[in-house]
Protein backbone atom coordinates (compact mmCIF):
# COMPACT_ATOMS: atom_id res chain seq x y z
CA UNK A 1 0.00 0.00 0.00
CA UNK A 2 1.40 3.39 -1.00
CA UNK A 3 1.93 6.28 1.44
CA UNK A 4 -0.84 8.19 -0.35
CA UNK A 5 -3.31 5.37 0.25
CA UNK A 6 -2.23 5.15 3.89
CA UNK A 7 -2.88 8.85 4.30
CA UNK A 8 -6.36 8.47 2.84
CA UNK A 9 -7.18 5.47 5.01
CA UNK A 10 -6.15 7.15 8.27
CA UNK A 11 -9.00 9.72 8.29
CA UNK A 12 -11.45 6.97 7.36
CA UNK A 13 -10.25 4.86 10.32
CA UNK A 14 -10.59 7.87 12.63
CA UNK A 15 -14.08 8.59 11.38
CA UNK A 16 -15.37 5.03 11.67
CA UNK A 17 -13.81 4.50 15.10
CA UNK A 18 -15.15 7.86 16.30
CA UNK A 19 -18.69 7.05 15.21
CA UNK A 20 -18.56 3.63 16.90
CA UNK A 21 -17.18 5.22 20.08
CA UNK A 22 -19.81 7.98 20.10
CA UNK A 23 -22.70 5.56 19.68
CA UNK A 24 -21.44 3.09 22.29
CA UNK A 25 -20.52 5.72 24.89
CA UNK A 26 -23.81 7.56 24.40
CA UNK A 27 -25.73 4.33 24.90
CA UNK A 28 -23.68 3.43 27.99
CA UNK A 29 -24.21 6.86 29.56
CA UNK A 30 -27.96 6.71 28.99
CA UNK A 31 -28.19 3.22 30.46
CA UNK A 32 -26.08 4.09 33.51
CA UNK A 33 -28.05 7.28 34.09
CA UNK A 34 -31.30 5.34 34.00
CA UNK A 35 -30.13 2.61 36.35
CA UNK A 36 -27.88 4.57 38.76
CA UNK A 37 -29.46 7.85 39.93
CA UNK A 38 -27.01 10.71 40.25
CA UNK A 39 -28.55 12.08 43.42
CA UNK A 40 -27.61 9.90 46.40
CA UNK A 41 -30.79 11.03 48.12
CA UNK A 42 -32.86 9.19 45.53
CA UNK A 43 -34.60 5.93 46.27
CA UNK A 44 -32.58 2.73 45.89
CA UNK A 45 -31.99 1.45 42.39
CA UNK A 46 -35.03 -0.31 40.97
CA UNK A 47 -34.15 -4.00 40.61
CA UNK A 48 -36.05 -4.03 37.32
CA UNK A 49 -33.51 -1.55 35.91
CA UNK A 50 -30.39 -3.50 36.78
CA UNK A 51 -30.36 -4.92 33.28
CA UNK A 52 -29.37 -1.43 32.11
CA UNK A 53 -26.18 -1.55 34.17
CA UNK A 54 -25.40 -5.02 32.88
CA UNK A 55 -25.72 -3.86 29.27
CA UNK A 56 -23.67 -0.73 29.97
CA UNK A 57 -20.89 -2.81 31.55
CA UNK A 58 -20.73 -4.87 28.36
CA UNK A 59 -20.64 -1.75 26.17
CA UNK A 60 -18.03 0.34 28.01
CA UNK A 61 -14.95 -1.82 27.18
CA UNK A 62 -15.73 -1.63 23.47
CA UNK A 63 -16.31 2.12 23.72
CA UNK A 64 -12.87 2.48 25.32
CA UNK A 65 -11.23 0.38 22.61
CA UNK A 66 -12.80 2.40 19.81
CA UNK A 67 -11.80 5.62 21.59
CA UNK A 68 -8.15 4.53 21.69
CA UNK A 69 -8.34 3.71 17.99
CA UNK A 70 -9.96 7.10 17.40
CA UNK A 71 -7.12 8.81 19.27
CA UNK A 72 -4.42 6.96 17.38
CA UNK A 73 -5.95 7.62 13.97
CA UNK A 74 -6.41 11.33 14.70
CA UNK A 75 -2.82 11.66 15.89
CA UNK A 76 -1.50 9.83 12.83
CA UNK A 77 -3.50 12.18 10.63
CA UNK A 78 -1.87 15.27 12.15
CA UNK A 79 1.60 13.84 11.52
CA UNK A 80 4.90 15.31 12.69
CA UNK A 81 3.58 18.87 12.48
CA UNK A 82 1.68 18.62 15.75
CA UNK A 83 2.74 20.73 18.71
CA UNK A 84 4.42 18.51 21.31
CA UNK A 85 2.92 20.29 24.30
CA UNK A 86 -0.66 20.11 23.01
CA UNK A 87 -0.08 16.56 21.77
CA UNK A 88 1.04 15.51 25.26
CA UNK A 89 -2.12 16.99 26.76
CA UNK A 90 -4.13 15.27 24.02
CA UNK A 91 -2.64 11.85 24.79
CA UNK A 92 -2.63 12.22 28.56
CA UNK A 93 -6.24 13.37 28.82
CA UNK A 94 -7.37 10.61 26.46
CA UNK A 95 -5.66 7.86 28.44
CA UNK A 96 -6.91 9.18 31.78
CA UNK A 97 -10.43 9.46 30.36
CA UNK A 98 -10.44 5.80 29.32
CA UNK A 99 -9.06 4.69 32.69
CA UNK A 100 -11.65 6.74 34.59
CA UNK A 101 -14.44 5.53 32.32
CA UNK A 102 -13.51 1.93 33.07
CA UNK A 103 -13.32 2.70 36.79
CA UNK A 104 -16.79 4.26 36.78
CA UNK A 105 -18.17 1.19 35.00
CA UNK A 106 -16.52 -1.07 37.58
CA UNK A 107 -18.02 1.02 40.39
CA UNK A 108 -21.43 0.74 38.78
CA UNK A 109 -20.88 -3.00 38.62
CA UNK A 110 -20.35 -3.15 42.39
CA UNK A 111 -23.64 -1.32 42.85
CA UNK A 112 -25.28 -3.96 40.67
CA UNK A 113 -23.72 -6.80 42.67
CA UNK A 114 -24.94 -5.49 46.04
CA UNK A 115 -28.20 -6.85 47.35
CA UNK A 116 -29.17 -3.38 48.58
CA UNK A 117 -27.26 -0.72 46.64
CA UNK A 118 -25.66 1.82 48.96
CA UNK A 119 -25.65 5.57 48.58
CA UNK A 120 -21.84 5.49 48.66
CA UNK A 121 -21.63 3.07 45.74
CA UNK A 122 -23.99 5.11 43.61
CA UNK A 123 -22.28 8.37 44.51
CA UNK A 124 -18.84 6.91 43.74
CA UNK A 125 -19.87 5.62 40.31
CA UNK A 126 -21.63 8.87 39.46
CA UNK A 127 -18.71 11.03 40.62
CA UNK A 128 -16.18 9.08 38.56
CA UNK A 129 -18.27 9.36 35.41
CA UNK A 130 -19.81 12.82 35.66
CA UNK A 131 -16.95 14.65 37.37
CA UNK A 132 -13.57 13.07 36.70
CA UNK A 133 -14.13 11.27 33.38
CA UNK A 134 -15.96 14.23 31.88
CA UNK A 135 -13.30 16.68 33.07
CA UNK A 136 -10.69 14.64 31.21
CA UNK A 137 -13.02 14.46 28.22
CA UNK A 138 -13.20 18.26 28.31
CA UNK A 139 -9.41 18.55 28.21
CA UNK A 140 -9.28 16.06 25.33
CA UNK A 141 -11.87 18.04 23.35
CA UNK A 142 -10.01 21.30 23.94
CA UNK A 143 -6.66 19.77 22.96
CA UNK A 144 -8.10 18.18 19.81
CA UNK A 145 -9.76 21.43 18.77
CA UNK A 146 -6.53 23.35 19.40
CA UNK A 147 -4.53 20.93 17.26
CA UNK A 148 -7.13 21.05 14.50
CA UNK A 149 -7.18 24.83 14.51
CA UNK A 150 -3.37 25.23 14.62
CA UNK A 151 -2.80 22.81 11.74
CA UNK A 152 -5.83 23.88 9.73
CA UNK A 153 -7.24 20.34 9.83
CA UNK A 154 -10.64 21.47 11.12
CA UNK A 155 -12.69 24.41 9.83
CA UNK A 156 -13.16 27.34 12.19
CA UNK A 157 -16.80 26.49 13.11
CA UNK A 158 -15.84 22.93 14.07
CA UNK A 159 -12.87 24.12 16.14
CA UNK A 160 -15.12 26.69 17.83
CA UNK A 161 -17.72 24.02 18.57
CA UNK A 162 -15.06 21.87 20.21
CA UNK A 163 -13.89 24.78 22.33
CA UNK A 164 -17.44 25.48 23.51
CA UNK A 165 -18.14 21.81 24.26
CA UNK A 166 -14.85 21.47 26.13
CA UNK A 167 -15.49 24.54 28.25
CA UNK A 168 -19.03 23.43 29.05
CA UNK A 169 -17.86 19.99 30.16
CA UNK A 170 -15.06 21.56 32.18
CA UNK A 171 -17.22 24.13 33.94
CA UNK A 172 -20.62 22.53 34.47
CA UNK A 173 -19.31 19.02 35.16
CA UNK A 174 -21.85 17.09 37.19
CA UNK A 175 -23.99 20.16 37.85
CA UNK A 176 -26.26 19.61 34.85
CA UNK A 177 -27.86 16.17 34.41
CA UNK A 178 -27.14 14.40 31.13
CA UNK A 179 -24.41 16.91 30.22
CA UNK A 180 -22.07 13.93 29.69
CA UNK A 181 -23.78 13.34 26.35
CA UNK A 182 -22.05 16.44 24.98
CA UNK A 183 -18.83 14.45 24.60
CA UNK A 184 -20.14 11.60 22.42
CA UNK A 185 -22.20 14.14 20.44
CA UNK A 186 -19.03 16.12 19.69
CA UNK A 187 -17.14 12.96 18.75
CA UNK A 188 -19.95 11.99 16.38
CA UNK A 189 -19.95 15.39 14.66
CA UNK A 190 -16.15 15.36 14.32
CA UNK A 191 -16.14 11.81 12.96
CA UNK A 192 -18.81 12.56 10.36
CA UNK A 193 -16.80 15.58 9.22
CA UNK A 194 -13.61 13.52 8.93
CA UNK A 195 -15.42 10.90 6.86
CA UNK A 196 -16.86 13.56 4.55
CA UNK A 197 -13.44 15.10 4.02
CA UNK A 198 -11.95 11.69 3.32
CA UNK A 199 -14.69 10.89 0.77
CA UNK A 200 -14.11 14.20 -0.99
CA UNK A 201 -10.36 13.61 -1.11
CA UNK A 202 -10.81 10.09 -2.45
CA UNK A 203 -13.01 11.37 -5.29
CA UNK A 204 -10.51 14.05 -6.28
CA UNK A 205 -8.68 13.02 -9.48
CA UNK A 206 -4.91 12.41 -9.13
CA UNK A 207 -2.59 15.16 -10.26
CA UNK A 208 0.44 14.78 -12.47
CA UNK A 209 2.74 14.74 -9.42
CA UNK A 210 1.01 11.72 -7.89
CA UNK A 211 2.77 8.40 -8.17
CA UNK A 212 1.15 5.86 -10.53
GITATA-V764489 format. One line per field, one symbol per residue. burial: I if it has 24 or more other C-alpha atoms within 12 Angstrom, else O. Layout:
BEGIN
burial=???
END
This chain:
BEGIN
burial=OOOOOOOIIIIIIIIIIIIIIIIIIIIIIIIIIIIIIIIOOOOIIOOOOIOIIIIIIIIIIIIIIIIIIIIIIIIOIIOOOIOOOIIOIIIOIIIIIIIIIIIIIIIIIIIIOOOOIIIOIIIIIIIIIIIIIIIIIIIIIIIIIIIIIOOOIIOOOIIOIIIIIIIIIIOOIIOOOIIIIIIIIIIIIIIIIIIOIIOOOOOOOOOOOOOO
END
